């Protein structure tokens, strides 16, 4: 799926529209189940315990929570959900990425800024990936690599296979659209979990109201388990607590807080297979 650089670039105006019926039906058909499990990180949404069939390059948690809250049919087909380093509220992001919120709140400005690139933001990420591979190669500047990752997302070289970083960066960071980045910046700026802000006139056209609607979390009544870390500069503990406080009290919610974990360790951490993944499987087995 190609990401366009213009205003209409995928994935569109709202997170809750990104899970397509064809993907949901594919999961239900192939797994032959009435309901399916969702495994969510900041990068993916998964179907059943062992299969990852619904895949998104970014914003997995926003997509899942927005869709679950707004679509009762979809919600009725979900047995349970696991969220790793959940990103919903972004009011307290500590990463330098927060500085972008002041720059890219206006979509036209960002589109102009990246319009000089043939593929918009899509063209920028291969460049970032190239420098990541160069800096993070074991024979180049591993300490500089560790410092950069630590500043932006939190990083623990002692819990990371440093020699495998070039492999990881061959597939990361993922590309995205201009509109998606603007939506992300808006979330950091206003701290709300809401639909894309087109401005007063655009909002009247899309939402029939001058301000974008807030997604809310009050309708989510499925079993949830959240895994979050104290050293995460993107999904900060204070923002995760805001998420937990917003979820309805009737929901079956469990938490695993790891004080030393950062945003990447839930996938890249050497001890994730020992502490995280078995616990996920135990939780999901409760709802088989």
N, C-alpha and C positions, 0 to 999 in steps of 0.2 A: 504494500500500500504506500504510495508515494505521498510525501508531505509537501504541500504547496507552500510557497512563501507569502502568498497574498492574504487578504483579510479573511477569505473564506476557507482557509486551510484547515484540514482535518486536525483535531477531532470535533470541531464545531463549537457551539456556544455553551453547552452545558454538559457537566460530567455524567448526569443521570441518564443520558441518551447513548452512552458508549457501549453498553452491553446489548448486543443485537440479538433478536429472537432466534436467528439461525444458529448462533453459537450456543445459546441455552438449549435449544432443541437437540443439537448435536450431542451435547453432554448427556442429556436425558436418554436419548436413543441408544448411544453407544454403550452407556453404562447400565441401561435397562433398570433404572431406578426412578422412583417417584420424586425423589429429592436428591440433591447433590451437596457436597461439601464445598466450601470456598476457602482457599488458602490465599491470603493476600500479603504481599510485600509492597514496597513502593514501586514494584515493576510488574507484578503479574497477578492474575486471578486464576485459581486452579479449580479443576473439576474432579471430584471424588478424592479419596485418600492418595492414590498412587498416580493419578494422571493429571497432567497440566494441559488442559485443552483450550481454555479461554486464556489468551495471552495478550497483554497490553504492554507497550514499551515503557509506559510511565503512568503515574497517577493511579496506581491500582487501588489504593485505599479510598481516595476520594470517590472514584467510580463506584466501588462496592457500597460504601455507606450511603451515597446519594441515591443509588438505584434501589437499595433495600428499603430506604425510607419512603421513596416516592411511588414504588410499584408494588402493590399488594400481591399481584399474581406472581411476580418474580420472587417476592419474599416467601410466599407459601411453598415454593419449591426448594427452598434452601434449608437444609437440616441443621447446619452449624457453620460458623465462620471463625477462622483464625487470622489475626492480623499481626504481622511482624513489623515493628517500628512504624506504627500507624501515623500517617500524615493526614489530618483533617483540619485542625486549626493551626495557623502559622503566625500567630501574634507574637510569639517569643522566640523566633528563629535566631540562633546565635551565630550561624555561619555568615561569612562575608557575602554570601549570595543574597542576604537581606538588603544589601546596598542596591541591588537591582530594582527593588520595589519603587524607589524614588525615580528611577530612570525610565522604567518601562510600564508605568501605569497607563500611559497613553498609547493606544495601539498604533496610531498613525506614525508616531515617532519611532517605535521599534521596527515597524514595517519599513520605514525609510532607512533606518540604520542598517538593517540586514538585507535591504533590497538590492544593495550593490553586489551581493553574492547570488550567483545563478540559482542556487537552490535554497535561498533564505537560510534559516537556522540549520536546515539539513546539511548545508555545505560547511557549516562551521564545526560540527562535531567531528568529522574526520580529521580536521586540523588539531582539535583538542586531543583526539585519540592518538595522533602521531606524537605530539609532545609528551603525552602521558607515557607512551611506550618508550620514548627516548629517555625520559627522566627516571622512570621506575624500573628500567632494566637493571638486573643485578650487577652488571659491570659498569654502570654509569653513576647515578646519583641517588642511591637508595635512601639516604638520610633526608635529602631534599624532597623526595617523593613522599616519605612518611610525614614530613612537616606540612606539606601542602594538603594531603588527605586529612590530617588531623585538624587543620584549620577549617576546612570546608565541611566535612561530614563527621569528624571524629575518627581517630584511627589508633589502633594498637598493634604495632609491628610484632610484638611478642605473641599475639594471637592470630597472626596472619602468615600464610605461606608466601613470603616475599618473592621467592623465585618464580611463583606462579602469577604474579601481578601482570607481566606482559600478556599472558593468556587472557586474564580478566579484562584488561584494557583493550584487547583486540575486539571485544564485544560491548564495551562500555566506555563513555556514556552513550546512551541511546539518543537518537535524533528526535526532534519534536517540532511542532509548528510554532509560528509566531504567536498565534492566538492563544495557544496553550501556555506559553511563557507569560503572556500578559495576564492571563487568568491567575497564574501562580503568583505573579507580582501583586495583583489586586488582593489576593488572600493574605499576603504578608503585610500589605498596607493597612487594610481595614480590619483584619483579624477575624473575619466572619466566614462561615461555611455557606456560600451562596453562589447563585448562578452568575454567569459572565455579565459584567457591567458594560453595556454598549453606550452609556451616556443616556441622558434623559429621553431624547427623541428615539434612540434605538431601543431603549427599554420599553417605551410605549408600543413600539412596533412588535417586538418579540414577546413581551410579557403583559402588555396592556396595563402597565403601571410604571411610574417614573423611576423606580428603583428595582434592581434585580431581586427576585424572591430568595429568601433564605431556605436552604434545604431542610434543616432541622434533623433531629435524630429520634424524635419521640415515638415513631411508629415501628422502630426496630425491636422486635420482641423475640428474635431467634437467639439460641445459645452463642455466646461470643467468648473468645479467649484472646487477650491482647498481650503481646510480648514487647517490652520497651526497655530502653537502656538509659542510664544516667549520664553517659558521655556522648549522647546523640545531640549534635548541634542543629539538626534539621527537625526531627521529631522530638522536641525537647520535653522533659518530664512535665513542665508546667502546662504545655499544650495538650499532652496526653491526658493529664488530670482533668483538663477542661472537657475533653472528649468523654471521659468516664462520667463526669458529673452531668453531662448533657443526656446520656443514655437513660432510657426509662428504668425506674427501679424494679419494674416487674421482669426485666430481662435477666437471663441467666448469664452472668458475666464473671469471668475469672481473669486474673492478672498474673503475669510473671514479670517482675521488675528486676533487671540485672544492673546494679549500680555501675559496673565497669564496662558495659556494652555500649558500642556506638552504632551508627546507622548501618554500617556495612557488615558488622560482625554476625548478624543474623544469617547472612549468606556466606560470608568469607571467613568467619571465625573458625579457628582450628578446633575449638571445643563445642561448636554448635551441634555437631553430630552426637555429642554426648549429653548435652544439657537441654537442647532445644527440640530437635527432631523427634526423639522418643516421646517427649512430653506431648508434642503435637498429636502424634499417633494415638497415644493413650486417651487424649481428650476427644478426638474424632470417633474413636471406637465406642464411646459412650452412646453415640447417636446412630449407630448402625442398625 
